[in-house]
Amino acid sequence: MKQSFINYINLTRINRPIGIGLLFLPCLFGIFLAEKKSYLDFTKTFWMIFLFAFGSVIMRSAGCILNDIFDKKFDRQIERTKNRPLASGQINQREALILLFILLIIGLLILLQFNFLTIMSGFFALTLAAIYPLMKRITYYPQVFLGLAFNFGIIMANLATRSQINFSFIILYFAAIIWTLIYDTIYAYQDIEDDLKIGVKSSAIKFGKNPKNTLLALSLLMFLALFFVGFFESLNWRFFLISASAFFLLAQKIITCDFSNAQNCLKVFKENFWIGALISIGIFLG
C-alpha cells in the first residue's frame, strides 16, 4: 500500500513542486495586473489566488500523467526518466487514466467557480496541454507549445475579471511564453544525448552545444515585452527596477550555466522560480 502511494506521488510529481510554482507564477502575473487595473478588490484577489493556486496543483499533476502516458515508450529509453512509474511498469495505464480522470474532475470543479469566458478559456488551455506532448515528435520547438499552455493562466485571469482580453495581458502572455522557452530549453539539455539517439525533438537540439547567445537574446526580448506592459499600464519605477533586476539575474544564470552538466542545468531550471517571483513582486508593487 505504501509503495503504491509513493508510485502515485511520483506519477503526479507532487513531490517536485517546482513545476507547480512555474505554472502558478504566470497566474499571479495576471491576477496582480488585473488588481492594478482596479478590476479586483482584496477579497476577490485573495479568492482568485486561492483558486489558481489549487488549480495549478491539480492541473500540473494531471499534465504530468498525460505527458507520461504519451511518452511512455520514450521515457524507457532515457536515463533520467526510465524509472518513472508508467515507463517502469510500477503503475499501469488504466490506473494512470483513472487518476487523470479524478484530477480533471477536480480541475473542472475549480474552473466552474469562474465566469463563462474563463471556463471556455480553461478548456482551451486543456487542449493546449494535451497537444504539447505530441509536439516533440513534430517540431524542434515543443517548448513554445508548453509556454502557450503553461502561461494561459494570464489570459484566464484577464477573462475572470472582465469580458474582453486586454492588450497588456497579451503582451504579458507573450513575455511569459518566451520565459518558458528559456527555462525549458535549459531543462531539455539534461536529456539532449538521449533525445538525439531516439529522435525526440527539442529546442536544446536546435540551439546546439552553446545556446547562451540565443537564450540571452530571448531574455532581452522577454524583458522588453515586460517593459511594454509597464509602459502601457503606467506602472511605477518599482516595476521597472525589479524587472531589470530579474533580467540581470536570468542573464547571469544563463552565462554561468554549464549546459554539458545535467545537474547544473536542473539547478538553473529550478532557480527560474525566483525570476518569476521577482516579476510577480514587480507587478504587485508597480
Secondary structure, 3 states (H helix, E strand, C coil): CHHHHHHHHHHHCCCCCHHHHHHHHHHHHHHHHHHHCCCCCHHHHHHHHHHHHHHHHHHHHHHHHHHHHHHHHHHCCCCCCCCCHHHHCCCCHHHHHHHHHHHHHHHHHHHCCCCHHHHHHHHHHHHHHHHHHHHCCCCCCHHHHHHHHHCCHHHHHHHHHCCCCCHHHHHHHHHHHHHHHHHHHHHHHHHHHHHHHHCCCCHHHHHCCCCHHHHHHHHHHHHHHHHHHHHHCCCCHHHHHHHHHHHHHHHHHHHHCCCCCHHHHHHHHHHHHHHHHHHHHHHHHC
